[in-house]
Amino acid sequence: YDAATIGNHDFDAGIDGLEKQLPNANFPFIISNYDFKNTIMDGKTKAYQVMEKGKLRIGMIGLGSELEGLVPKTLYKETRYLDPVEMANHYAAILKKEEKCDLVMCLSHLGYKYRSNTVSDVSLASQSRHIDLIIGGHTHTLLKEPERILNMDGEPVLINQVGWGGMHLGCIELLFERNRRGQCVSCQNLAVGA
């Protein structure tokens, strides 16, 4: 893996159990909307990550679901849940404008879609700026192809989930176009498999 985000089941053995498992991963944990101050996880995750793949700069953010009511407080202790839409837009702007990323990807554990006002991948996409792709989890939704949702600027955001438990593997291929100076100017979805 290049990176992972954190979901509610990562707290099943408590925040201390989560911290003990970190050395077993040789990739960063990215979580943009959990504040781990005053916990054993403080400083052990990243709010965002920039990776270079060939000539492309790919920015990643991670969003976790609301823990209150889903996970016993004794397991997540003083972890604070921050507004995922606000944090996503904040870090996505940094990745696009300051870090000059060609693609901004969100690793989401918010869930695909709800009938309530709970923030989901679909509602995040429609309220976002600068996010190109959302790879989601939590609701175990199997999408045969990504859904396209227009963001606040009328730009498409691709959303995909491939169920749960590793029963399906997703593949999204993107085509990037460059201008004469070699700068990435756009990307478009080519093919998807689940």
HUURRA-V643191 format. One record per residue. N is the residue number from 0. RES is the residue in one small letter. PSI is psi in degrees with one decimal (none if undefined). NEAR is the number of other C-alpha atoms within 8 Angstrom. Layout:
n | res | psi | near
N | RES | PSI | NEAR
N | RES | PSI | NEAR
This chain:
n | res | psi | near
0 | y | 149.6 | 4
1 | d | -31.6 | 5
2 | a | 164.9 | 8
3 | a | 160.0 | 11
4 | t | -177.8 | 13
5 | i | 135.1 | 12
6 | g | 176.1 | 10
7 | n | -35.6 | 11
8 | h | -13.1 | 5
9 | d | -12.5 | 10
10 | f | 6.9 | 13
11 | d | -34.7 | 9
12 | a | 18.8 | 9
13 | g | 166.8 | 11
14 | i | -29.5 | 14
15 | d | -39.0 | 8
16 | g | -37.8 | 10
17 | l | -47.3 | 11
18 | e | -37.6 | 9
19 | k | -24.4 | 7
20 | q | -16.1 | 8
21 | l | -39.7 | 7
22 | p | -16.1 | 6
23 | n | -8.6 | 5
24 | a | 133.6 | 7
25 | n | 36.7 | 5
26 | f | 157.7 | 8
27 | p | 151.4 | 10
28 | f | 122.7 | 11
29 | i | 120.1 | 16
30 | i | 114.1 | 15
31 | s | -14.5 | 15
32 | n | 17.6 | 14
33 | y | 130.1 | 11
34 | d | 112.2 | 9
35 | f | 13.0 | 12
36 | k | 140.3 | 8
37 | n | 22.2 | 7
38 | t | 168.5 | 10
39 | i | -17.0 | 8
40 | m | -3.7 | 10
41 | d | 124.0 | 10
42 | g | 3.2 | 6
43 | k | -3.3 | 6
44 | t | 172.1 | 10
45 | k | 146.0 | 11
46 | a | -30.0 | 11
47 | y | 166.9 | 12
48 | q | 141.1 | 9
49 | v | 129.2 | 11
50 | m | 148.6 | 7
51 | e | 125.8 | 8
52 | k | 102.8 | 7
53 | g | -126.5 | 4
54 | k | 3.2 | 5
55 | l | 142.3 | 10
56 | r | 119.6 | 12
57 | i | 123.4 | 13
58 | g | 141.0 | 16
59 | m | 138.2 | 12
60 | i | 164.0 | 17
61 | g | 138.9 | 17
62 | l | 131.3 | 17
63 | g | 158.4 | 16
64 | s | 162.9 | 9
65 | e | 125.3 | 8
66 | l | -32.3 | 10
67 | e | 128.3 | 7
68 | g | -12.1 | 6
69 | l | -35.5 | 7
70 | v | 134.9 | 11
71 | p | 136.1 | 9
72 | k | -32.9 | 7
73 | t | -20.8 | 6
74 | l | -33.2 | 11
75 | y | -5.7 | 12
76 | k | -121.7 | 8
77 | e | 15.4 | 8
78 | t | 128.7 | 11
79 | r | 131.7 | 7
80 | y | 124.4 | 9
81 | l | 152.0 | 8
82 | d | 117.5 | 7
83 | p | -35.1 | 12
84 | v | -45.8 | 10
85 | e | -46.1 | 7
86 | m | -39.0 | 11
87 | a | -47.0 | 13
88 | n | -37.0 | 12
89 | h | -53.5 | 8
90 | y | -32.6 | 12
91 | a | -37.3 | 14
92 | a | -41.3 | 11
93 | i | -45.1 | 9
94 | l | -41.4 | 13
95 | k | -47.3 | 14
96 | k | -45.5 | 8
97 | e | -43.0 | 7
98 | e | -8.1 | 8
99 | k | 43.6 | 8
100 | c | 140.7 | 13
101 | d | -28.6 | 12
102 | l | 134.8 | 12
103 | v | 123.2 | 16
104 | m | 139.3 | 13
105 | c | 122.7 | 12
106 | l | 113.8 | 13
107 | s | 136.6 | 14
108 | h | 38.3 | 14
109 | l | -29.6 | 15
110 | g | 150.1 | 15
111 | y | -58.0 | 13
112 | k | 146.0 | 8
113 | y | 161.1 | 9
114 | r | -10.4 | 4
115 | s | -172.8 | 4
116 | n | 7.3 | 5
117 | t | 134.0 | 5
118 | v | 130.0 | 11
119 | s | 176.3 | 11
120 | d | -42.1 | 14
121 | v | -46.6 | 10
122 | s | -35.6 | 9
123 | l | -48.2 | 11
124 | a | -45.2 | 14
125 | s | -22.0 | 10
126 | q | 11.6 | 9
127 | s | 167.2 | 12
128 | r | 141.5 | 10
129 | h | -1.4 | 9
130 | i | 128.9 | 14
131 | d | -33.3 | 10
132 | l | 134.5 | 11
133 | i | 119.7 | 15
134 | i | 114.6 | 11
135 | g | 167.1 | 14
136 | g | -164.0 | 15
137 | h | -48.9 | 9
138 | t | -1.5 | 8
139 | h | 33.4 | 10
140 | t | 133.5 | 10
141 | l | 110.5 | 8
142 | l | 124.5 | 11
143 | k | -26.6 | 8
144 | e | 156.9 | 8
145 | p | 151.1 | 10
146 | e | 142.3 | 8
147 | r | 123.5 | 8
148 | i | 135.8 | 11
149 | l | 134.9 | 11
150 | n | -171.2 | 13
151 | m | -21.2 | 9
152 | d | 8.4 | 6
153 | g | 11.6 | 6
154 | e | 144.3 | 7
155 | p | 140.4 | 9
156 | v | 127.9 | 13
157 | l | 136.7 | 11
158 | i | 134.4 | 15
159 | n | 147.9 | 11
160 | q | 147.7 | 14
161 | v | 44.5 | 14
162 | g | -133.3 | 13
163 | w | 164.6 | 9
164 | g | 15.9 | 4
165 | g | 20.3 | 6
166 | m | -20.8 | 6
167 | h | 151.8 | 8
168 | l | 129.5 | 8
169 | g | 149.5 | 9
170 | c | 122.3 | 8
171 | i | 123.5 | 9
172 | e | 131.3 | 8
173 | l | 140.9 | 9
174 | l | 127.0 | 8
175 | f | 135.7 | 9
176 | e | 144.2 | 8
177 | r | 150.1 | 10
178 | n | -175.9 | 8
179 | r | -24.9 | 5
180 | r | 4.6 | 5
181 | g | 9.1 | 6
182 | q | 140.8 | 7
183 | c | 127.9 | 10
184 | v | -22.2 | 9
185 | s | 163.0 | 8
186 | c | 153.4 | 8
187 | q | 148.5 | 7
188 | n | 129.8 | 8
189 | l | -54.5 | 8
190 | a | 152.6 | 8
191 | v | 141.0 | 11
192 | g | 149.9 | 9
193 | a | none | 11
